[in-house]
Amino acid sequence: MTLSSTTGDPATVFDLITMGRVSVDVYPDQVGVPLEDVESFGKYLGGSPANVAVAAARYGRSAAVITRTGDDPFGRFVHKALRGYGVDDRYVTAVPGLPTPLAFCEIFPPDDFPLYFYRYPKAPDLEIRRDELDLEAIRRARIVWGTVTGLSQEPSREATLAALAEHPGQTVIDLDYRPMLWDDPAEAPHWAGRALEHAKVAVGNLDECEVAVGEREPDAAARAILERGPELAIVKMGPDGVLAATAEESVRVPPVEVEVANGLGAGDAFGGAVCHGLLAGWDLRRLVEFAGAAGAIVASRIACSAAMPAQDEVEALLKETG
């Protein structure tokens, strides 16, 4: 089944196109309870690229996702959820014979949220193919967002690199690294490096930066990222906040303190806010402060996509904590 446009105006220019992993997140209703003792669950749209698109849509940005699901009820749920959040689903197609991925988590606030991925025998989002991409839509989009997880297997790897290479403007690589999703995790640094060559912006935490460029000291990691080609490196430092650096400027922003309910969606909220700030042309400090506050809001909530804040919520938190 082709990933080219089948619905909507084929000449649509999206503010943001994200690409890669999707799942149905199954989160326990009981906090602080191991999965074997959980009695009920909630079902949510998940997967980093999907969540980032939802976050951007909450700020009024036009967003679409390139991904694939199973031809099953969970796949239909993905379509329904994306449309419900205002995200264009025209590039979400089914792969017969492969189930839509599920992701279960346990919730032990404030900092322990084990994830269990069910992406077998192969996740359909790794079946995105280069020759099925709507390259014209990708070239027209204002921002294209790809992930390192999308590089973990073919044909998604070739398609992700092609999308980043084809886009003439803002491209973002999320250094999103999940070792359990690679057949050979030792290959990840090579392919992350290839993606950095085509990215204008790179976003990752300290562990992800170490995988991508061999550095985890924040300033050294940012320099190493910039040397690979990006014009902006954003290093998430956990409890120490965020470092953002260009060749001319470096900004450190402390974290926004909140009571953490579930930290799993915070990075995606951060990513969607980064895209919003880039599209708005904000200066580096405002962009990173806003993104950090957006991530903090989602960390204070249980869900991921359903928890993405609107701009007035983020601005209110910044005013409250500023």
Salt bridges, closest charged atoms under 4 A:
ASP15 OD1 - ARG142 NH1 3.20
ASP88 OD2 - ARG90 NH2 2.98
ASP89 OD2 - HIS79 ND1 2.80
ASP89 OD2 - ARG83 NH1 2.66
ASP125 OD1 - ARG119 NH2 2.78
GLU127 OE2 - LYS122 NZ 2.60
GLU127 OE1 - ARG129 NH2 2.68
GLU132 OE1 - ARG68 NH1 3.61
GLU136 OE2 - ARG139 NH1 2.48
GLU154 OE2 - ARG157 NH1 3.99
GLU166 OE2 - ARG130 NH2 3.63
GLU166 OE1 - ARG139 NH2 2.75
ASP176 OD1 - ARG21 NH2 3.31
ASP176 OD1 - ARG178 NE 3.59
GLU187 OE1 - ARG157 NH2 3.65
ASP207 OD1 - ARG216 NH1 2.71
GLU210 OE1 - ARG216 NH1 3.03
ASP219 OD2 - ARG252 NH2 2.64
GLU289 OE2 - ARG285 NH1 4.00
GLU313 OE2 - ARG58 NH2 3.58
GLU313 OE1 - ARG301 NH2 2.72
GLU315 OE2 - ARG286 NH2 2.89
